[in-house]
Amino acid sequence: MAEYLEVAEARDLPGLRLALTAGVPGPWGEAAKGVFYVKRIPFVKVRQLPGEPNEELKAWTGHDNAPIAVYENERPRTTWTEILFLAERLIPEPALIPADPAERARMFGLSHELCGELGLAWCRRLSMIHELLSKVPEGSPGRAMAQRLGAKYGYEPKLAETAPQRVAQILTLLSEQLREQRERGSPYLIGERLSALDIHWAAFAAILDPLPDDVCPLPPFMRQQYTARDPVVREALHSGLLAQRDFIYQKHLELPLSF
Ligand SMILES: N[C@@H](CCC(=O)N[C@@H](CS)C(=O)NCC(=O)O)C(=O)O
């Protein structure tokens, strides 16, 4: 289990503080950890609780979700792009944003499809909320949590029904990119070296097919929730994509996961 500080313990510390959802391998949080890990940028973990008011975090950063990166007394960075640019500035090498403008545009486009609004993880979250609301009984705490997260992240039943199709489209796009890169002889998703896109895909695959328990220990209910079962999504999630995730974790990221 990872060591978390409470906001009150962390907010006056120097250096980098990273608020993360405690106990969950949240894709945005794991991606931020991966980016800092690859650059060997040390940080302390600060506890965020999913779906809760997180009042102290909000008072400190203006936000109540995760991840949030706060470096020294700079403004908090909350989005995947802000966190990536912060890491690039603090330790430029290894660069995770391609120098070549065409590669850079492709990387940000594909990463947006994974991490952005209505991207892969956003849509998977809509599906998870949809499933919870369809089976968790009225009046239960699990239902109240799903409703809170639904209100926060734009849940509407009609939108959730189209989410698996959109996830499958994004997976197909990523598979095509992987195939082209293989044909060029590159083991990475962009260019010839590791980029943020490789880290994003490795971290975000967790909400489709989490790594096994020996490296990503999850309570059964959480593993069940994180595992995509929709046939359209399963079909698009071909084994090459998961092998790519495994390669990036084994070669570049920290295992076992600690959240
Ligand atoms: N700010 C991030 C996304 C952060 C995000 O969606 N966080 C979710 C992860 S599921 C979260 O903290 N959920 C729990 C909560 O809102 O309490 C970005 O746009 O890059």
The ligand as an ORCA input file, in Angstrom:
! r2SCAN-3c Opt
* xyz 0 1
  N      -7.942     16.504    -14.451
  C      -7.652     15.330    -15.227
  C      -8.760     14.315    -15.099
  C      -8.915     13.968    -13.678
  C     -10.019     12.987    -13.400
  O     -10.906     12.768    -14.235
  N      -9.933     12.411    -12.208
  C     -10.859     11.409    -11.804
  C     -10.251     10.064    -12.067
  S     -11.475      8.831    -12.288
  C     -11.152     11.533    -10.311
  O     -10.395     12.112     -9.557
  N     -12.272     10.947     -9.909
  C     -12.647     10.882     -8.526
  C     -13.248     12.163     -8.026
  O     -13.661     13.010     -8.835
  O     -13.332     12.291     -6.798
  C      -7.405     15.730    -16.655
  O      -8.285     16.322    -17.262
  O      -6.318     15.482    -17.139
*
